[in-house]
Amino acid sequence: MRINFGELVIGDIAKKYLQRVLDKNWASEGDNVKEFEEKFAAHFGYKHVIATSSGTDANICSCATLYDFGAKRGDEIIVGALSFVATANSILAAGFIPKFVDIELETLNIDPSKIEAAITDKTKAIMVVHTMGKPCEMDSILETAKKHDLKVIEDACEAHGATYKGKVIGTIGDMGTFSFYVAHQIICGEGGMVVTNNDKIADVVRSVKSHGRPPDSIYFNFQRVGFNSKMNDLEAALGLEGIEQFEKNFNKRKNNLYKLLKLTKELSGYCYFTKEENYEKTSPHAFPLVLKDEKYDRDRLYNYLESKGIQCKTLFGSLPTQHNAFKFLGYKYGQFPVAEYVGKNGLHFGMHQYINNDDLVYISDTLKEYFKWFSNG
Ligand SMILES: Cc1ncc(COP(=O)(O)O)c(C=O)c1O
């Protein structure tokens, strides 16, 4: 038995759209991508949506729009210290420098009270991540952004369908990004999306994702530096099934999350679990937990869960100080105590729609078995 982090089942709707690819002999960006964009926009109420080849590319294209708003190469984008690496990599890939800020233990999101101190003359944007589907404190973030004339990019790659104070995540700031990798709530295999209600940003993203051409032109008219970040029709075929089944899958995942939180309530002395405030709807990306004391030994718990067939991942860690990739930026261990603590003491596992009630009881029993060792001394 193995409970995987994510599962892909390709059903009849996807097969119908895959057949369209076969019938048309057209597998790059085409009708499926267009229909996927239209359905995604209509479902969530976004004005503009632009499909990309991955969430990483959605992030890179979003950052690259800043050049059309006065940014220069080497300017800075503020970002939480803890996230999947693609967030910070995208900032660098677009030609900017990530300026890291510590996170909050309770939400795993950027700590809004620490943003202002990180702003310099070179800061052009704040890129927030709704980690594990938990919305960031957008009111406070938007207030800081407005005061310093900064754009806000929401990395919502883990937060499909989340809302904050009645507004859907992704367009509370200037633009938002989504991922459709297998672990996520709509799956294309690989794929991403940029969403925005701003006409100019949408035009620039459409250009940047296609080599910097103006959106309505083809071939060799390069207006700005761009990339090949287009989604293809094979990927969109899977996404079209995902969008049609979104509510059903979201509710199943959310019920799974609530059930497991209930089943593991007695472990609240050992772990911090995710919480939902009454002004938000969190998105059930996965099940994160952070140990309340290092003595509970995250690595041992991780190996224990894996040995019982429950696929685990750590909680990323502090990108600037717990990963070699960002050493060249010169941050020192200890600068991001919360992200570093979560990096050492956090893990997460899947909460997808194919996990059933027996699986949830099994996961909860396995966790309880593990912590029993500590209660028995
Ligand atoms: C927060 C975050 N940002 C960006 C990405 C990158 O998405 P992709 O894997 O589609 O490139 C991910 C992927 O898991 C993510 O979790």
The ligand as a MOL file (V3000), in Angstrom:
LIG
                    3D

  0  0  0     0  0            999 V3000
M  V30 BEGIN CTAB
M  V30 COUNTS 16 16 0 0 0
M  V30 BEGIN ATOM
M  V30 1 C 4.4990 27.8140 -4.6070 0
M  V30 2 C 4.9290 27.2500 -5.9330 0
M  V30 3 N 5.3690 28.0850 -6.8810 0
M  V30 4 C 5.7280 27.6320 -8.0840 0
M  V30 5 C 5.6640 26.2950 -8.4020 0
M  V30 6 C 6.1390 25.8430 -9.7450 0
M  V30 7 O 5.1640 25.1930 -10.4890 0
M  V30 8 P 5.5980 24.1470 -11.6430 0
M  V30 9 O 6.0500 22.9090 -10.9630 0
M  V30 10 O 4.3280 23.9590 -12.4170 0
M  V30 11 O 6.6640 24.7920 -12.4430 0
M  V30 12 C 5.2100 25.3850 -7.4550 0
M  V30 13 C 5.1410 23.9480 -7.7920 0
M  V30 14 O 4.8690 23.0840 -7.0510 0
M  V30 15 C 4.8390 25.8640 -6.1720 0
M  V30 16 O 4.4170 25.0320 -5.2180 0
M  V30 END ATOM
M  V30 BEGIN BOND
M  V30 1 1 1 2
M  V30 2 1 2 3
M  V30 3 2 2 15
M  V30 4 2 3 4
M  V30 5 1 4 5
M  V30 6 1 5 6
M  V30 7 2 5 12
M  V30 8 1 6 7
M  V30 9 1 7 8
M  V30 10 2 8 9
M  V30 11 1 8 10
M  V30 12 1 8 11
M  V30 13 1 12 13
M  V30 14 1 12 15
M  V30 15 2 13 14
M  V30 16 1 15 16
M  V30 END BOND
M  V30 END CTAB
M  END
